[in-house]
Amino acid sequence: MLNKYLRRFSVPQILLLNNKKDFSFEQILSSVGVLTFAIAVFFLFIQFPASKKSQGFALAKSSSFLKDEIIIFIAFYLFCQSSFEAIINNWTTTYLTKQLSVTESNALYALSLFVVGMAVMRLLSGSVLRTVSPKKILIASFVLILAGIIFLKYTQAFYFAVAGLILLGAGLANGFPVMLGITGGRYTERSGTAFSFVLVVALIGNMLVNYLMGIIANRYGIHQLINVALIELFVMIMLSVFIFKRVK
């Protein structure tokens, strides 16, 4: 039962690759737990900047987020962004094994390259592409996401599927940095509270759409993953248009 659960929800898939013959699930998860604890201890000794609001903040003022249509649009953009990342992380291996008859180990390797694509693009965005405007960054991101979806939908070759996942990772890399940057710019005095608001909506999207994807895959087949991804991309494009029209 544990074995089946971990395969379905990829926790954590990258570490499972070919180590399943050498290490048990329990050993892998225990190692992740120890690493997480070590990171938590490390953060205990970091000196963070002083709070912007030493006396806290008025709860009533937080209701202003609900009246700010830009923040609402950003929150729902991140709803789609977070859920998009979730369905790719959690359902791609099933898609590859059932649609392309890829072995489980190769499917996990492919998923790991999705993460590599995202990490590399975020490094480039913080260095080489730092002077590029957020709007142009997102346009390029949408092109990469669409290309990745097309590669996954219309190929039967494993290496083209891998290329599609790398493109998807690169395309999804900038959603959070761009939208959180806009959020922080609008609420410089309450950036932490504003971040919390949009991230809560993003996490709801992560859980809700991922759960719905499971229902869809069970009833209509895992190939519907591509259609769900296309719908998410369309909604993200529309929301970004609304956001940049209103951002000064």
N, C-alpha and C positions, 0 to 999 in steps of 0.2 A: 504493500500500500504506500509506504513512504517513497519507495523507488518510483512508482507511477506518478505520485504527486510532484516529485521534484522534476521529473522529465517534463511534465505538463507546464509547470510554472517557472521553470528555468531558474533555480535558486542554488548556487549561482552557476549558470551554464558554462561560462568560459572555463571555470576551474574543473569541470567534469571531463572535458575533452577525452583524452585517452587514458586518464588516470584512474578510470573506474576499475581497471584490472589490478591496479597497484594499491588503491586506497578505497575505503568504504565511504558511503555518503556521510556517515557519522563523523569520520575523521576529517573529511573535507569541510563540513559545516562547523566542526569544532575549531578548525584552523581559522576559518573566517571569523568566528566569535572571538578568538584570542586576538586576532589582528584588530578587530573593531575595538576591543577593550584597550589595547595598547594605544590606539589613536586617541581614544577618549582620555586616557591618562596624559598623553602628550598635550592635549588641548587644555588640561587643567593648569598647566604651567605657562600658558601664553598670556601676556599682558595685552588685553584688548583696550581700544580707545574708550575714553569716558563716554557715558551716555549723553546723547544730545538733549534729553529731557530728564534732568536729575529729579524732578518732582513728578514724573510720570506724565500721562496725557489724559485729557478729558475724553471719556468714553463717548460722549455725545458727538464730539467732533469726528469720530470715526464713521458716523453715518454719512458723512460727506462723500465717502467712496461710492455709496449707492446712488448718489446724484451726479457723479462724474461719469459721463458716458464713455470717455476714453479709457478710464480704468476698468469699466465693465467690459468693454470690447477686449482689452488686454487680458483680463481674467479669463474670458471665454476662448481667446486665442490660445492661452496656455492650457486651458482645458483640453483643447484639441491636440496641442503639441505634446503634452504629457501622455495623453491616451494613445497618440500615434506611436510614441517611443515604446509604450507598454505593449501594444499588440505586436510590434515588430520583435521586441525582446522575447515575448512569451509564446508567440504562435508561429514564428518563422521556421523553427526546426520541424514542427509538425507539417507545415506547408511543404517544405523541401522533401521530407521523407515520403509524404503521400502523393504529392503532385509530380515530383521529379525522380522519385525512387532513389533518393540520395541516402547513403548510410547515415546513421545517427551521428557517428563521430565526425563525418564530413560536414553535416549540417551544423554541428556545434562550432567547427572551425569557421564556417561561413558566418555564423552569428558573431563570433569574436572579431571578425574583420569589419562588421558593421560598427562595433564599438571603436575599433581602430580608426575608421573613417571619421567618426564623430570627434574623437580626441585630436586627430591631426588637424581637422578643420578649425577646431577651437583654438589650437595653438597658432595657426596661421592668422585667424581673425584678431588675436591679441597682439600680433607682431606685424607681419607683412601687410595685412589688410586693415590695419588699424585706422588708416586715413580714409577708407572707403565709407560712404554714408550708410547708415542703417537701412535706408530704403533700398539701395542697390544691393546690399548684402542679402536682404530678404528675397529680392527678385531672383538673384542667383541661386539662393537656397531652394526656391520653388522649382526652378528649372532642374536642379539636381534631383530633387525628390521625384518629380515627374519622370525623369529619365530612369531613375532607379525602379519605379513602379513598372514602367514599360519593359525594362529588362526582365523583371520577375514574371510579368504576365505572359510575355510572348516568347520566352525561351524554354527550351527543354535541355539546354546544356548547363552543367553545374557551374562552370567558370563564368558564364554570363550571369548566372544568378548571384554568384559571389560579387561580381562587378556591380550588380544592381544594389546589393546590400551595402557595399562601400559608398555608393552614390547616395543612398538613403541616409546613411550615417552622417555623411558630409552635409547633406541638405538640412538635416534636422539639428545640426550642431548650434546654429545661431539663433534659434527661436527664443530660448530663455534669455541669453545675454542681451539681445536687442530689446525685448519687451521689458525686462527688468530695468534696463538703462532708461527707457522712456518713463517708467514708473518712478524711479528714483529722481529723475529730473523734475517731475511734476510735484513731488512731495519730498523736498529736500529736508524739511524739518521733521517729517514723520515717515521717512523712507522705510524703516523697519516694519512699522505697522502696515504700510501700503504693500510691502513685499509679502507680509503674512496673509493679507487679504487675497491677493492674486494667487499665491501659492496654495492656499486652501482650496480654491476653485480648481486649480490644476490637479491637485491630488484627488479630488472628487472625480474629475474626468478620468484620471488614471485607473481608478478602481471600477468606475461605472462602465466605461466603454470596454475595458478588458473583460469584465464579467459578461457583458452583452455579446462580445466576440465569441466567447465560449458557447453561448446559447446558439448563435448564428452558425458556428462551425458544426455544432452537434446536429442541428436541424437541416441545414442547407449545404454543408460541406466546407472544408477548410479553404477551398478556392475562393470563397467569398472574402477572404482576407484582403485580396487586392481591391475589391470593390469598396470595402470599408475604408481602406487607405486612400482611395481616390476621393471618397466623400469628405474625409477629414481634410485632405489637401484643398479641395474646393472651398470648404468653410474657412480654412485658414487664410486663403487668398482674399476672400471677401472681407473678412474681419480686418486684415492688414490694410486693405483699401480704405475702409472706414476710419481706421486709426490714423493713417498718414494724412488723410484729408483734414483731420481735425487737430493734428499736432502742429504747433507753430515752431 
